[in-house]
């Protein structure tokens, strides 16, 4: 009887471990689909407010058929404005959202391929709260250690050796560091950013031909 009880205890303990493991689930990935290719994005656990909000909106199909409405080659591609869905040519975009903001979770650098939250700039947003839905994917450019040193001094940032090397090889937009929340990164399909960043744009940085997106959570 003692042996049976011990075996039962081991089975229950193993089941508990399996349940905990399933609940933790590992990294969370989403797929951003476009006519230029798909981008697999990992959402950071270190920015839980932004991660959970992006998952929530994705589950609601909020982003489906929205546009990358602001594209600046060598800088970034931006989307997530609900007003961009079905927007007529020439319509000014970039002010829409779900009706709320997200508290800042600033920390990670802006390497190429990082997913970051757009926000209102200037003195009207001293807490640097993020837009509830608008985001951008960094393209940027490479920086030498000396060039990066200038950015670091002006922003009072200390970059470690790995970060300096990454900005020198992969590139990014260090001028945005410590001002905007980075909450994910492209792990597959980085070239899609380059393809979208190369499209022809009209005044206001909106692509002449619409670049639509669809976002889904990967199981």
C-alpha positions in Angstrom: 0.0 0.0 0.0 2.9 2.3 0.9 4.4 1.6 -2.5 1.2 2.4 -4.3 0.8 5.7 -2.4 4.4 6.6 -3.2 3.8 5.8 -6.9 0.6 7.8 -6.9 2.5 10.8 -5.3 5.2 10.6 -8.0 2.6 10.5 -10.8 0.8 13.6 -9.3 4.0 15.5 -8.9 5.0 14.7 -12.5 1.5 15.9 -13.7 1.9 19.1 -11.7 5.3 19.7 -13.4 3.8 19.1 -16.8 0.9 21.5 -16.1 3.3 24.2 -15.0 5.5 23.7 -18.0 2.5 24.0 -20.3 1.3 27.1 -18.6 4.7 28.8 -19.0 4.6 28.0 -22.7 7.9 29.4 -23.7 8.3 32.5 -26.0 5.3 34.0 -27.6 5.4 34.6 -31.4 3.2 36.4 -33.8 3.2 36.5 -37.6 2.9 39.8 -39.4 1.7 38.9 -42.9 2.1 41.3 -45.9 2.2 41.1 -49.7 6.0 41.6 -49.4 6.4 38.5 -47.2 5.9 37.4 -43.6 7.7 38.4 -40.4 7.8 36.1 -37.4 8.1 38.3 -34.3 9.0 37.3 -30.7 7.2 39.3 -28.0 9.3 40.1 -25.0 8.4 38.8 -21.5 10.3 41.8 -20.1 7.5 44.2 -21.4 4.3 42.4 -20.1 2.0 45.4 -20.6 2.8 45.8 -24.3 3.0 42.0 -24.8 -0.4 41.3 -23.4 -2.0 44.3 -25.2 -0.5 43.2 -28.6 -1.8 39.6 -28.0 -5.2 41.0 -27.0 -5.5 43.1 -30.1 -4.3 40.3 -32.4 -6.8 37.9 -31.0 -9.5 40.5 -31.8 -8.2 40.7 -35.4 -7.7 44.4 -34.7 -4.7 44.7 -37.1 -6.1 42.8 -40.0 -6.2 44.9 -43.2 -4.6 47.9 -41.5 -1.8 49.7 -43.3 1.8 50.4 -42.8 0.9 54.0 -43.2 4.3 55.6 -42.5 7.4 54.3 -44.2 10.8 56.0 -44.0 13.7 54.2 -45.7 16.7 53.9 -43.5 14.6 54.5 -40.4 11.4 52.4 -39.8 8.0 51.2 -41.0 5.0 52.1 -38.9 1.4 50.8 -38.7 -1.5 50.0 -36.4 -3.7 53.1 -36.9 -7.3 51.7 -37.1 -8.2 54.7 -39.3 -6.0 53.3 -42.0 -8.4 50.5 -42.7 -9.9 51.3 -46.1 -8.5 54.8 -46.0 -8.7 56.8 -49.2 -5.6 57.9 -51.0 -4.3 61.2 -49.5 -6.0 60.7 -46.1 -3.8 61.8 -43.3 -3.1 58.9 -40.9 -1.3 58.3 -37.7 -3.6 59.7 -35.0 -5.9 56.7 -34.5 -5.8 54.2 -31.7 -8.0 51.9 -29.5 -8.9 54.7 -27.1 -6.2 54.2 -24.4 -2.4 54.4 -23.9 0.1 52.0 -22.3 2.5 52.9 -19.6 6.1 52.9 -20.8 8.3 49.9 -20.4 11.5 51.4 -21.8 14.8 49.6 -21.7 15.7 47.5 -24.8 17.8 49.0 -27.6 16.5 49.7 -31.1 18.4 47.2 -33.2 17.2 46.4 -36.8 14.1 44.3 -36.6 12.9 45.3 -33.2 9.2 45.9 -32.6 8.5 49.1 -30.7 5.5 51.2 -29.7 4.8 54.5 -31.4 3.7 57.3 -29.1 2.9 61.0 -28.9 6.1 63.1 -28.5 6.7 66.4 -26.9 5.8 67.9 -23.6 2.2 66.6 -23.8 3.5 63.1 -23.0 6.1 63.4 -20.3 5.7 59.8 -19.1 6.4 58.6 -22.6 3.2 56.5 -22.7 2.8 54.3 -25.8 0.0 54.3 -28.3 -2.5 51.6 -27.6 -2.1 50.0 -31.0 0.5 51.8 -33.3 3.9 50.2 -33.6 7.0 50.4 -35.8 9.6 47.9 -37.0 13.1 49.3 -37.1 15.3 49.3 -40.2 17.9 51.9 -39.4 21.5 51.8 -40.4 24.9 50.6 -39.0 26.9 52.8 -36.6 30.7 52.8 -35.9 31.7 52.8 -32.2 32.6 56.5 -32.5 29.2 57.3 -34.1 27.4 55.4 -31.3 29.5 57.1 -28.7 28.0 60.4 -29.7 24.5 59.1 -29.3 25.4 57.5 -26.0 26.8 60.8 -24.6 23.8 62.9 -25.7 21.4 60.4 -24.1 23.6 59.4 -21.2 23.5 55.7 -22.2 26.2 53.1 -21.6 26.3 50.4 -24.3 28.1 47.1 -23.6 30.4 45.5 -26.1 27.7 43.2 -27.5 25.4 46.1 -28.2 28.2 48.2 -29.8 29.0 45.2 -32.1 25.3 44.7 -32.9 24.8 48.3 -33.9 27.9 48.0 -36.0 26.9 44.9 -37.9 23.1 44.6 -37.8 22.3 48.3 -37.3 19.3 50.1 -35.9 18.2 53.5 -34.6 20.1 54.2 -31.4 18.7 57.8 -31.4 15.4 56.3 -30.2 16.9 54.4 -27.3 15.4 55.2 -23.9 12.6 57.2 -25.4 10.3 54.5 -26.8 9.3 51.0 -25.6 10.8 48.1 -27.6 8.7 45.0 -26.9 9.7 42.4 -29.5 11.9 41.5 -32.4 11.7 39.9 -35.8 13.3 36.5 -35.7 12.4 35.4 -39.3 11.7 37.6 -42.3 14.0 40.5 -41.6 14.3 41.2 -45.3 10.6 42.0 -45.5 11.3 45.3 -43.6 13.8 46.2 -46.3 11.3 45.5 -49.0 8.6 47.6 -47.4 11.0 50.4 -46.6 12.0 50.6 -50.3 8.4 51.3 -51.6 7.6 54.6 -53.2 6.0 57.0 -50.7 3.9 60.2 -51.1 4.3 63.4 -49.0 3.7 62.4 -45.4 5.6 59.1 -45.8 2.5 57.1 -46.8 3.2 54.4 -49.4 1.7 55.3 -52.8 0.4 51.7 -53.0 -1.2 50.4 -49.8 0.9 48.0 -47.8 -1.7 46.0 -45.8 -1.0 43.7 -42.8 -2.6 40.7 -41.1 -1.3 39.6 -37.6 -1.9 36.2 -36.1 -0.6 34.4 -33.0 1.6 31.4 -33.7 0.8 28.3 -31.6 
